[in-house]
Amino acid sequence: MNQELSSQIYKQIEIVGSSPDGVDAAIVAALERASQSLHGLRWFEVVSIRGGIENEQVREWQVTLKVAFVLDEADA
């Protein structure tokens, strides 16, 4: 089947990234790590943002993401 005409099926998982440098850095860290194990990443959705506190200061940011990737085509 022509790849351009075929439907793509996605798998969605949840991952959590963390960084002391802010929300954007936590997202980038999570996506960079996920891309080492998964291929075909297509989109992400931020589900929640939270932070850790230590000595009355923000210690780190944690971001929960839903990440979707394309499933491999089945063998014909």
mmCIF file as gemmi writes it, N, C-alpha and C atoms, coordinates in Angstrom:
data_model
loop_
_atom_site.group_PDB
_atom_site.id
_atom_site.type_symbol
_atom_site.label_atom_id
_atom_site.label_alt_id
_atom_site.label_comp_id
_atom_site.label_asym_id
_atom_site.label_entity_id
_atom_site.label_seq_id
_atom_site.pdbx_PDB_ins_code
_atom_site.Cartn_x
_atom_site.Cartn_y
_atom_site.Cartn_z
_atom_site.occupancy
_atom_site.B_iso_or_equiv
_atom_site.pdbx_formal_charge
_atom_site.auth_seq_id
_atom_site.auth_asym_id
_atom_site.pdbx_PDB_model_num
ATOM 1 N N . MET Axp A 1 ? 0.847 -1.175 0 1 0 ? 1 A 1
ATOM 2 C CA . MET Axp A 1 ? 0 0 0 1 0 ? 1 A 1
ATOM 3 C C . MET Axp A 1 ? 0.892 1.238 0 1 0 ? 1 A 1
ATOM 4 N N . ASN Axp A 2 ? 0.528 2.245 -0.696 1 0 ? 2 A 1
ATOM 5 C CA . ASN Axp A 2 ? 1.26 3.492 -0.759 1 0 ? 2 A 1
ATOM 6 C C . ASN Axp A 2 ? 1.311 4.112 0.636 1 0 ? 2 A 1
ATOM 7 N N . GLN Axp A 3 ? 2.538 4.415 1.115 1 0 ? 3 A 1
ATOM 8 C CA . GLN Axp A 3 ? 2.702 4.963 2.47 1 0 ? 3 A 1
ATOM 9 C C . GLN Axp A 3 ? 1.923 6.261 2.658 1 0 ? 3 A 1
ATOM 10 N N . GLU Axp A 4 ? 1.861 7.091 1.607 1 0 ? 4 A 1
ATOM 11 C CA . GLU Axp A 4 ? 1.157 8.355 1.724 1 0 ? 4 A 1
ATOM 12 C C . GLU Axp A 4 ? -0.342 8.161 1.911 1 0 ? 4 A 1
ATOM 13 N N . LEU Axp A 5 ? -0.894 7.054 1.403 1 0 ? 5 A 1
ATOM 14 C CA . LEU Axp A 5 ? -2.326 6.813 1.477 1 0 ? 5 A 1
ATOM 15 C C . LEU Axp A 5 ? -2.715 5.949 2.673 1 0 ? 5 A 1
ATOM 16 N N . SER Axp A 6 ? -1.741 5.298 3.285 1 0 ? 6 A 1
ATOM 17 C CA . SER Axp A 6 ? -2.076 4.399 4.39 1 0 ? 6 A 1
ATOM 18 C C . SER Axp A 6 ? -2.319 5.184 5.672 1 0 ? 6 A 1
ATOM 19 N N . SER Axp A 7 ? -3.134 4.616 6.539 1 0 ? 7 A 1
ATOM 20 C CA . SER Axp A 7 ? -3.392 5.219 7.845 1 0 ? 7 A 1
ATOM 21 C C . SER Axp A 7 ? -2.213 4.94 8.757 1 0 ? 7 A 1
ATOM 22 N N . GLN Axp A 8 ? -1.929 5.86 9.643 1 0 ? 8 A 1
ATOM 23 C CA . GLN Axp A 8 ? -0.898 5.615 10.634 1 0 ? 8 A 1
ATOM 24 C C . GLN Axp A 8 ? -1.567 5.344 11.968 1 0 ? 8 A 1
ATOM 25 N N . ILE Axp A 9 ? -1.039 4.374 12.678 1 0 ? 9 A 1
ATOM 26 C CA . ILE Axp A 9 ? -1.552 4.003 13.991 1 0 ? 9 A 1
ATOM 27 C C . ILE Axp A 9 ? -0.495 4.396 15.016 1 0 ? 9 A 1
ATOM 28 N N . TYR Axp A 10 ? -0.936 5.034 16.079 1 0 ? 10 A 1
ATOM 29 C CA . TYR Axp A 10 ? -0.04 5.549 17.099 1 0 ? 10 A 1
ATOM 30 C C . TYR Axp A 10 ? -0.196 4.769 18.408 1 0 ? 10 A 1
ATOM 31 N N . LYS Axp A 11 ? 0.881 4.661 19.125 1 0 ? 11 A 1
ATOM 32 C CA . LYS Axp A 11 ? 0.889 4.152 20.488 1 0 ? 11 A 1
ATOM 33 C C . LYS Axp A 11 ? 1.173 5.353 21.388 1 0 ? 11 A 1
ATOM 34 N N . GLN Axp A 12 ? 0.467 5.45 22.49 1 0 ? 12 A 1
ATOM 35 C CA . GLN Axp A 12 ? 0.627 6.581 23.419 1 0 ? 12 A 1
ATOM 36 C C . GLN Axp A 12 ? 1.09 6.045 24.764 1 0 ? 12 A 1
ATOM 37 N N . ILE Axp A 13 ? 2.11 6.674 25.313 1 0 ? 13 A 1
ATOM 38 C CA . ILE Axp A 13 ? 2.608 6.295 26.636 1 0 ? 13 A 1
ATOM 39 C C . ILE Axp A 13 ? 2.779 7.556 27.466 1 0 ? 13 A 1
ATOM 40 N N . GLU Axp A 14 ? 2.986 7.373 28.76 1 0 ? 14 A 1
ATOM 41 C CA . GLU Axp A 14 ? 3.251 8.492 29.657 1 0 ? 14 A 1
ATOM 42 C C . GLU Axp A 14 ? 4.678 8.407 30.161 1 0 ? 14 A 1
ATOM 43 N N . ILE Axp A 15 ? 5.354 9.541 30.162 1 0 ? 15 A 1
ATOM 44 C CA . ILE Axp A 15 ? 6.709 9.626 30.699 1 0 ? 15 A 1
ATOM 45 C C . ILE Axp A 15 ? 6.792 10.859 31.598 1 0 ? 15 A 1
ATOM 46 N N . VAL Axp A 16 ? 7.796 10.885 32.457 1 0 ? 16 A 1
ATOM 47 C CA . VAL Axp A 16 ? 8.005 12.033 33.338 1 0 ? 16 A 1
ATOM 48 C C . VAL Axp A 16 ? 9.447 12.498 33.167 1 0 ? 16 A 1
ATOM 49 N N . GLY Axp A 17 ? 9.61 13.797 32.886 1 0 ? 17 A 1
ATOM 50 C CA . GLY Axp A 17 ? 10.928 14.396 32.803 1 0 ? 17 A 1
ATOM 51 C C . GLY Axp A 17 ? 11.129 15.332 33.976 1 0 ? 17 A 1
ATOM 52 N N . SER Axp A 18 ? 12.376 15.488 34.386 1 0 ? 18 A 1
ATOM 53 C CA . SER Axp A 18 ? 12.653 16.409 35.488 1 0 ? 18 A 1
ATOM 54 C C . SER Axp A 18 ? 13.911 17.205 35.188 1 0 ? 18 A 1
ATOM 55 N N . SER Axp A 19 ? 13.976 18.4 35.77 1 0 ? 19 A 1
ATOM 56 C CA . SER Axp A 19 ? 15.135 19.262 35.609 1 0 ? 19 A 1
ATOM 57 C C . SER Axp A 19 ? 15.095 20.364 36.671 1 0 ? 19 A 1
ATOM 58 N N . PRO Axp A 20 ? 16.25 20.735 37.174 1 0 ? 20 A 1
ATOM 59 C CA . PRO Axp A 20 ? 16.295 21.879 38.083 1 0 ? 20 A 1
ATOM 60 C C . PRO Axp A 20 ? 16.213 23.206 37.323 1 0 ? 20 A 1
ATOM 61 N N . ASP Axp A 21 ? 16.282 23.143 35.992 1 0 ? 21 A 1
ATOM 62 C CA . ASP Axp A 21 ? 16.367 24.346 35.16 1 0 ? 21 A 1
ATOM 63 C C . ASP Axp A 21 ? 15.037 24.806 34.579 1 0 ? 21 A 1
ATOM 64 N N . GLY Axp A 22 ? 13.918 24.219 34.99 1 0 ? 22 A 1
ATOM 65 C CA . GLY Axp A 22 ? 12.622 24.691 34.542 1 0 ? 22 A 1
ATOM 66 C C . GLY Axp A 22 ? 11.82 23.671 33.755 1 0 ? 22 A 1
ATOM 67 N N . VAL Axp A 23 ? 10.607 24.068 33.44 1 0 ? 23 A 1
ATOM 68 C CA . VAL Axp A 23 ? 9.652 23.194 32.754 1 0 ? 23 A 1
ATOM 69 C C . VAL Axp A 23 ? 10.138 22.825 31.359 1 0 ? 23 A 1
ATOM 70 N N . ASP Axp A 24 ? 10.584 23.819 30.579 1 0 ? 24 A 1
ATOM 71 C CA . ASP Axp A 24 ? 11.059 23.53 29.221 1 0 ? 24 A 1
ATOM 72 C C . ASP Axp A 24 ? 12.206 22.524 29.234 1 0 ? 24 A 1
ATOM 73 N N . ALA Axp A 25 ? 13.134 22.694 30.152 1 0 ? 25 A 1
ATOM 74 C CA . ALA Axp A 25 ? 14.269 21.775 30.25 1 0 ? 25 A 1
ATOM 75 C C . ALA Axp A 25 ? 13.809 20.369 30.633 1 0 ? 25 A 1
ATOM 76 N N . ALA Axp A 26 ? 12.795 20.267 31.486 1 0 ? 26 A 1
ATOM 77 C CA . ALA Axp A 26 ? 12.261 18.955 31.872 1 0 ? 26 A 1
ATOM 78 C C . ALA Axp A 26 ? 11.599 18.272 30.676 1 0 ? 26 A 1
ATOM 79 N N . ILE Axp A 27 ? 10.88 19.042 29.856 1 0 ? 27 A 1
ATOM 80 C CA . ILE Axp A 27 ? 10.249 18.482 28.655 1 0 ? 27 A 1
ATOM 81 C C . ILE Axp A 27 ? 11.309 17.986 27.688 1 0 ? 27 A 1
ATOM 82 N N . VAL Axp A 28 ? 12.31 18.82 27.437 1 0 ? 28 A 1
ATOM 83 C CA . VAL Axp A 28 ? 13.377 18.437 26.499 1 0 ? 28 A 1
ATOM 84 C C . VAL Axp A 28 ? 14.11 17.191 26.995 1 0 ? 28 A 1
ATOM 85 N N . ALA Axp A 29 ? 14.407 17.131 28.286 1 0 ? 29 A 1
ATOM 86 C CA . ALA Axp A 29 ? 15.093 15.958 28.852 1 0 ? 29 A 1
ATOM 87 C C . ALA Axp A 29 ? 14.272 14.693 28.648 1 0 ? 29 A 1
ATOM 88 N N . ALA Axp A 30 ? 12.968 14.784 28.902 1 0 ? 30 A 1
ATOM 89 C CA . ALA Axp A 30 ? 12.098 13.614 28.744 1 0 ? 30 A 1
ATOM 90 C C . ALA Axp A 30 ? 12.045 13.161 27.293 1 0 ? 30 A 1
ATOM 91 N N . LEU Axp A 31 ? 11.898 14.101 26.371 1 0 ? 31 A 1
ATOM 92 C CA . LEU Axp A 31 ? 11.803 13.737 24.952 1 0 ? 31 A 1
ATOM 93 C C . LEU Axp A 31 ? 13.131 13.215 24.408 1 0 ? 31 A 1
ATOM 94 N N . GLU Axp A 32 ? 14.235 13.808 24.835 1 0 ? 32 A 1
ATOM 95 C CA . GLU Axp A 32 ? 15.539 13.31 24.39 1 0 ? 32 A 1
ATOM 96 C C . GLU Axp A 32 ? 15.767 11.881 24.855 1 0 ? 32 A 1
ATOM 97 N N . ARG Axp A 33 ? 15.417 11.6 26.103 1 0 ? 33 A 1
ATOM 98 C CA . ARG Axp A 33 ? 15.595 10.238 26.627 1 0 ? 33 A 1
ATOM 99 C C . ARG Axp A 33 ? 14.648 9.26 25.945 1 0 ? 33 A 1
ATOM 100 N N . ALA Axp A 34 ? 13.399 9.654 25.741 1 0 ? 34 A 1
ATOM 101 C CA . ALA Axp A 34 ? 12.436 8.771 25.077 1 0 ? 34 A 1
ATOM 102 C C . ALA Axp A 34 ? 12.894 8.439 23.665 1 0 ? 34 A 1
ATOM 103 N N . SER Axp A 35 ? 13.487 9.401 22.969 1 0 ? 35 A 1
ATOM 104 C CA . SER Axp A 35 ? 13.913 9.17 21.586 1 0 ? 35 A 1
ATOM 105 C C . SER Axp A 35 ? 15.067 8.179 21.498 1 0 ? 35 A 1
ATOM 106 N N . GLN Axp A 36 ? 15.748 7.903 22.613 1 0 ? 36 A 1
ATOM 107 C CA . GLN Axp A 36 ? 16.802 6.883 22.62 1 0 ? 36 A 1
ATOM 108 C C . GLN Axp A 36 ? 16.223 5.472 22.587 1 0 ? 36 A 1
ATOM 109 N N . SER Axp A 37 ? 15.006 5.313 23.089 1 0 ? 37 A 1
ATOM 110 C CA . SER Axp A 37 ? 14.364 3.995 23.156 1 0 ? 37 A 1
ATOM 111 C C . SER Axp A 37 ? 13.265 3.817 22.119 1 0 ? 37 A 1
ATOM 112 N N . LEU Axp A 38 ? 12.653 4.909 21.712 1 0 ? 38 A 1
ATOM 113 C CA . LEU Axp A 38 ? 11.507 4.85 20.802 1 0 ? 38 A 1
ATOM 114 C C . LEU Axp A 38 ? 11.854 5.567 19.511 1 0 ? 38 A 1
ATOM 115 N N . HIS Axp A 39 ? 11.29 5.1 18.405 1 0 ? 39 A 1
ATOM 116 C CA . HIS Axp A 39 ? 11.453 5.832 17.152 1 0 ? 39 A 1
ATOM 117 C C . HIS Axp A 39 ? 10.077 6.222 16.632 1 0 ? 39 A 1
ATOM 118 N N . GLY Axp A 40 ? 10.062 7.196 15.775 1 0 ? 40 A 1
ATOM 119 C CA . GLY Axp A 40 ? 8.788 7.642 15.209 1 0 ? 40 A 1
ATOM 120 C C . GLY Axp A 40 ? 7.976 8.506 16.152 1 0 ? 40 A 1
ATOM 121 N N . LEU Axp A 41 ? 8.634 9.216 17.086 1 0 ? 41 A 1
ATOM 122 C CA . LEU Axp A 41 ? 7.888 10.117 17.969 1 0 ? 41 A 1
ATOM 123 C C . LEU Axp A 41 ? 7.197 11.18 17.124 1 0 ? 41 A 1
ATOM 124 N N . ARG Axp A 42 ? 5.922 11.459 17.425 1 0 ? 42 A 1
ATOM 125 C CA . ARG Axp A 42 ? 5.156 12.398 16.615 1 0 ? 42 A 1
ATOM 126 C C . ARG Axp A 42 ? 4.622 13.595 17.386 1 0 ? 42 A 1
ATOM 127 N N . TRP Axp A 43 ? 4.197 13.408 18.629 1 0 ? 43 A 1
ATOM 128 C CA . TRP Axp A 43 ? 3.634 14.525 19.388 1 0 ? 43 A 1
ATOM 129 C C . TRP Axp A 43 ? 3.702 14.223 20.876 1 0 ? 43 A 1
ATOM 130 N N . PHE Axp A 44 ? 3.525 15.289 21.646 1 0 ? 44 A 1
ATOM 131 C CA . PHE Axp A 44 ? 3.436 15.133 23.101 1 0 ? 44 A 1
ATOM 132 C C . PHE Axp A 44 ? 2.393 16.103 23.638 1 0 ? 44 A 1
ATOM 133 N N . GLU Axp A 45 ? 1.897 15.754 24.81 1 0 ? 45 A 1
ATOM 134 C CA . GLU Axp A 45 ? 0.923 16.582 25.517 1 0 ? 45 A 1
ATOM 135 C C . GLU Axp A 45 ? 1.373 16.682 26.965 1 0 ? 45 A 1
ATOM 136 N N . VAL Axp A 46 ? 1.43 17.882 27.495 1 0 ? 46 A 1
ATOM 137 C CA . VAL Axp A 46 ? 1.771 18.065 28.9 1 0 ? 46 A 1
ATOM 138 C C . VAL Axp A 46 ? 0.531 17.742 29.733 1 0 ? 46 A 1
ATOM 139 N N . VAL Axp A 47 ? 0.659 16.754 30.604 1 0 ? 47 A 1
ATOM 140 C CA . VAL Axp A 47 ? -0.452 16.299 31.435 1 0 ? 47 A 1
ATOM 141 C C . VAL Axp A 47 ? -0.441 17.01 32.782 1 0 ? 47 A 1
ATOM 142 N N . SER Axp A 48 ? 0.747 17.15 33.358 1 0 ? 48 A 1
ATOM 143 C CA . SER Axp A 48 ? 0.836 17.829 34.653 1 0 ? 48 A 1
ATOM 144 C C . SER Axp A 48 ? 2.239 18.389 34.85 1 0 ? 48 A 1
ATOM 145 N N . ILE Axp A 49 ? 2.294 19.394 35.693 1 0 ? 49 A 1
ATOM 146 C CA . ILE Axp A 49 ? 3.559 20.014 36.073 1 0 ? 49 A 1
ATOM 147 C C . ILE Axp A 49 ? 3.573 20.082 37.595 1 0 ? 49 A 1
ATOM 148 N N . ARG Axp A 50 ? 4.677 19.679 38.169 1 0 ? 50 A 1
ATOM 149 C CA . ARG Axp A 50 ? 4.834 19.777 39.617 1 0 ? 50 A 1
ATOM 150 C C . ARG Axp A 50 ? 6.305 20.046 39.914 1 0 ? 50 A 1
ATOM 151 N N . GLY Axp A 51 ? 6.593 20.391 41.142 1 0 ? 51 A 1
ATOM 152 C CA . GLY Axp A 51 ? 7.973 20.687 41.505 1 0 ? 51 A 1
ATOM 153 C C . GLY Axp A 51 ? 8.315 20.169 42.877 1 0 ? 51 A 1
ATOM 154 N N . GLY Axp A 52 ? 9.593 19.974 43.07 1 0 ? 52 A 1
ATOM 155 C CA . GLY Axp A 52 ? 10.098 19.578 44.373 1 0 ? 52 A 1
ATOM 156 C C . GLY Axp A 52 ? 10.689 20.783 45.076 1 0 ? 52 A 1
ATOM 157 N N . ILE Axp A 53 ? 10.524 20.828 46.39 1 0 ? 53 A 1
ATOM 158 C CA . ILE Axp A 53 ? 11.007 21.95 47.196 1 0 ? 53 A 1
ATOM 159 C C . ILE Axp A 53 ? 12.029 21.429 48.2 1 0 ? 53 A 1
ATOM 160 N N . GLU Axp A 54 ? 13.104 22.197 48.331 1 0 ? 54 A 1
ATOM 161 C CA . GLU Axp A 54 ? 14.122 21.864 49.32 1 0 ? 54 A 1
ATOM 162 C C . GLU Axp A 54 ? 14.637 23.173 49.911 1 0 ? 54 A 1
ATOM 163 N N . ASN Axp A 55 ? 14.664 23.27 51.227 1 0 ? 55 A 1
ATOM 164 C CA . ASN Axp A 55 ? 15.117 24.501 51.904 1 0 ? 55 A 1
ATOM 165 C C . ASN Axp A 55 ? 14.365 25.728 51.394 1 0 ? 55 A 1
ATOM 166 N N . GLU Axp A 56 ? 13.057 25.565 51.247 1 0 ? 56 A 1
ATOM 167 C CA . GLU Axp A 56 ? 12.166 26.649 50.821 1 0 ? 56 A 1
ATOM 168 C C . GLU Axp A 56 ? 12.493 27.197 49.427 1 0 ? 56 A 1
ATOM 169 N N . GLN Axp A 57 ? 13.174 26.402 48.616 1 0 ? 57 A 1
ATOM 170 C CA . GLN Axp A 57 ? 13.51 26.772 47.237 1 0 ? 57 A 1
ATOM 171 C C . GLN Axp A 57 ? 13.051 25.658 46.295 1 0 ? 57 A 1
ATOM 172 N N . VAL Axp A 58 ? 12.741 26.045 45.059 1 0 ? 58 A 1
ATOM 173 C CA . VAL Axp A 58 ? 12.4 25.03 44.054 1 0 ? 58 A 1
ATOM 174 C C . VAL Axp A 58 ? 13.655 24.214 43.77 1 0 ? 58 A 1
ATOM 175 N N . ARG Axp A 59 ? 13.554 22.916 43.993 1 0 ? 59 A 1
ATOM 176 C CA . ARG Axp A 59 ? 14.678 22.005 43.773 1 0 ? 59 A 1
ATOM 177 C C . ARG Axp A 59 ? 14.696 21.499 42.348 1 0 ? 59 A 1
ATOM 178 N N . GLU Axp A 60 ? 13.516 21.115 41.839 1 0 ? 60 A 1
ATOM 179 C CA . GLU Axp A 60 ? 13.405 20.597 40.476 1 0 ? 60 A 1
ATOM 180 C C . GLU Axp A 60 ? 11.974 20.709 39.989 1 0 ? 60 A 1
ATOM 181 N N . TRP Axp A 61 ? 11.833 20.703 38.703 1 0 ? 61 A 1
ATOM 182 C CA . TRP Axp A 61 ? 10.533 20.673 38.041 1 0 ? 61 A 1
ATOM 183 C C . TRP Axp A 61 ? 10.326 19.285 37.465 1 0 ? 61 A 1
ATOM 184 N N . GLN Axp A 62 ? 9.11 18.772 37.592 1 0 ? 62 A 1
ATOM 185 C CA . GLN Axp A 62 ? 8.74 17.477 37.004 1 0 ? 62 A 1
ATOM 186 C C . GLN Axp A 62 ? 7.554 17.703 36.085 1 0 ? 62 A 1
ATOM 187 N N . VAL Axp A 63 ? 7.653 17.17 34.877 1 0 ? 63 A 1
ATOM 188 C CA . VAL Axp A 63 ? 6.599 17.332 33.885 1 0 ? 63 A 1
ATOM 189 C C . VAL Axp A 63 ? 6.183 15.947 33.399 1 0 ? 63 A 1
ATOM 190 N N . THR Axp A 64 ? 4.888 15.636 33.533 1 0 ? 64 A 1
ATOM 191 C CA . THR Axp A 64 ? 4.349 14.383 33.001 1 0 ? 64 A 1
ATOM 192 C C . THR Axp A 64 ? 3.837 14.659 31.598 1 0 ? 64 A 1
ATOM 193 N N . LEU Axp A 65 ? 4.296 13.829 30.658 1 0 ? 65 A 1
ATOM 194 C CA . LEU Axp A 65 ? 3.929 13.978 29.251 1 0 ? 65 A 1
ATOM 195 C C . LEU Axp A 65 ? 3.257 12.721 28.737 1 0 ? 65 A 1
ATOM 196 N N . LYS Axp A 66 ? 2.259 12.879 27.891 1 0 ? 66 A 1
ATOM 197 C CA . LYS Axp A 66 ? 1.788 11.795 27.047 1 0 ? 66 A 1
ATOM 198 C C . LYS Axp A 66 ? 2.556 11.949 25.742 1 0 ? 66 A 1
ATOM 199 N N . VAL Axp A 67 ? 3.174 10.883 25.293 1 0 ? 67 A 1
ATOM 200 C CA . VAL Axp A 67 ? 3.991 10.9 24.084 1 0 ? 67 A 1
ATOM 201 C C . VAL Axp A 67 ? 3.433 9.851 23.135 1 0 ? 67 A 1
ATOM 202 N N . ALA Axp A 68 ? 3.308 10.21 21.868 1 0 ? 68 A 1
ATOM 203 C CA . ALA Axp A 68 ? 2.805 9.26 20.88 1 0 ? 68 A 1
ATOM 204 C C . ALA Axp A 68 ? 3.869 9.009 19.816 1 0 ? 68 A 1
ATOM 205 N N . PHE Axp A 69 ? 3.916 7.761 19.355 1 0 ? 69 A 1
ATOM 206 C CA . PHE Axp A 69 ? 4.817 7.392 18.289 1 0 ? 69 A 1
ATOM 207 C C . PHE Axp A 69 ? 4.089 6.467 17.327 1 0 ? 69 A 1
ATOM 208 N N . VAL Axp A 70 ? 4.569 6.42 16.096 1 0 ? 70 A 1
ATOM 209 C CA . VAL Axp A 70 ? 3.946 5.613 15.059 1 0 ? 70 A 1
ATOM 210 C C . VAL Axp A 70 ? 4.365 4.159 15.25 1 0 ? 70 A 1
ATOM 211 N N . LEU Axp A 71 ? 3.402 3.253 15.203 1 0 ? 71 A 1
ATOM 212 C CA . LEU Axp A 71 ? 3.718 1.837 15.265 1 0 ? 71 A 1
ATOM 213 C C . LEU Axp A 71 ? 4.286 1.399 13.917 1 0 ? 71 A 1
ATOM 214 N N . ASP Axp A 72 ? 5.247 0.479 13.963 1 0 ? 72 A 1
ATOM 215 C CA . ASP Axp A 72 ? 5.819 -0.052 12.73 1 0 ? 72 A 1
ATOM 216 C C . ASP Axp A 72 ? 4.734 -0.726 11.905 1 0 ? 72 A 1
ATOM 217 N N . GLU Axp A 73 ? 4.894 -0.668 10.581 1 0 ? 73 A 1
ATOM 218 C CA . GLU Axp A 73 ? 3.977 -1.359 9.686 1 0 ? 73 A 1
ATOM 219 C C . GLU Axp A 73 ? 4.115 -2.868 9.893 1 0 ? 73 A 1
ATOM 220 N N . ALA Axp A 74 ? 3.004 -3.566 9.851 1 0 ? 74 A 1
ATOM 221 C CA . ALA Axp A 74 ? 3.031 -5.032 9.955 1 0 ? 74 A 1
ATOM 222 C C . ALA Axp A 74 ? 3.634 -5.597 8.687 1 0 ? 74 A 1
ATOM 223 N N . ASP Axp A 75 ? 4.344 -6.723 8.809 1 0 ? 75 A 1
ATOM 224 C CA . ASP Axp A 75 ? 4.917 -7.369 7.625 1 0 ? 75 A 1
ATOM 225 C C . ASP Axp A 75 ? 3.798 -7.822 6.712 1 0 ? 75 A 1
ATOM 226 N N . ALA Axp A 76 ? 3.994 -7.599 5.43 1 0 ? 76 A 1
ATOM 227 C CA . ALA Axp A 76 ? 2.986 -7.989 4.437 1 0 ? 76 A 1
ATOM 228 C C . ALA Axp A 76 ? 3.013 -9.463 4.163 1 0 ? 76 A 1
